Amino acid sequence: MKQASINSAPNFQPYQIVCLEYENSRLYAEVIQVVTSRQVCWVRPLMLAVLPDNDANPLPVLYNLRQGADLVWPVSLFRPALDTEVIPLLTQMDAPNGPITDATEAHRQLTCFVRQVWQVYKSEFQAS
């Protein structure tokens, strides 16, 4: 899986959905504000999609992060999320047997994801 690109700094707008990819996980978040002077993006996480390691089940495991904390991260780590990838996931989020909504498990998964991305891209965080 493609990792986040740190070479580009897109011009995000409030309410835009963005994605941060790392290994087999994708964090989808809504842009709240971009602080261009610091090249950081204030985002509100919506969901974490974790793709399975095997090809037997191609559907990602979704974690509902809508009740969690916001993040302020380097804008260069995000890319615009495509409608064709987000709409099916948002539909799954609202399905009765949809995402894992247990707040404790969702928070644990997000914390693990945040820690991994931070360790790999430490220099991006120090620059902002």
N, C-alpha and C positions, 0 to 999 in steps of 0.2 A: 504494500500500500504506500501511496505517496505521502511524504511527510510535508509539513507546513513549509511554505516558501518564505524565506526571510529576505529575499532580494527585492521584493516589490512592496510599495506602500499605497494600496488603493485608497480612493477617496470615498469612504463610506458615509452614508446618510443615516440620521436617526430612523428607527423602525425597520431598517434593513436587516435581513437575516444573513448572518455570516457563519462560516464553518472553520473550525480548527481541526485539522487531521493530524493524528499521530498514531503510527503503527496500525492497529486494527480498530481504532476508536475515532469517532467524529463528534466533536462538541458543536452543537448548533445553538446560536445565541442571537438575541436581538440587540442591535446597536442602540445605545441610549445617547451617547455623545462621543465625539472624537476630539481629543485635545491635540491639535496639530503641532503646537509648539513643543510638545513632549513626545509626539508620535505614539500616543497610547489611545486605547479604545475602551470606553466604559461599556460593558455588555451585560445583558441579563440572560443567563443560561436558560434555554428552553428544554433541551434534551441531550442526552449522551447516547449515541448509537454505537454499540460494540458488536463488531462483526465476528461471527464464530470462527474458530481456528480451522474447522473442517468444512468441506463442501457439502456435507449431507443436509445441512439446514442453511440456506442462503440468506435467511431473514436475520436482521440484526436484533440484538436484545436492546430494548429501549428503556432508558431511565428518565423519568419525569423530573425535571429540575426546576419547574416553574415556581416552586415555593422556596427555592434556595437563595443564596447570597449572590450579589452581583460581583463581577470581576473587572479589574482595570489592568489590561494587558497590552503589550506592544501590538500596534496595528499591523505590523509586518507579518505576524503569525497567522492572521486570518485571511480568508479568501471569501469572495461573495458566494453565498449558497445558491445553487440553481433551483429554480421552481420545480423542475422535474424530479429533483432528489428530495426536496423538503415537503412538498404537498403530500406524497404518499406516507411519509413519516408522521406528519401532523394528523393525518387521517387515522393512522394506527394509534396515535396518542389518545385519541378520543374514543377508540373502540372499547367495548366492555372488557375484552380480554387483552387489552393493549399493553402499555408499558408497565414496568415495575414502578409502582408509585410509593412503595415503602420509603418514607423519607430517610430513614437511617441507612438503608442500602444504597439509595440514590446518592446521598451525601458521601458515603464511603467510596463509591465508584468515582465521583467527581474529584474527591480529595486525592485519590490515587492517580487519576489522569493529570491533575494540576501538578502534582509532585514530579511525575515523569517528564512532562513538557518543560517544567522549570529547570530540571536537571540537564536536559539536552540543550536548551536555549538560554542558559544563564547569561551569556553575553548580551542577548537582546534585552533582558530585564535590567541589566546594569546600565545600559545606554539610555533607558527611558527615565 
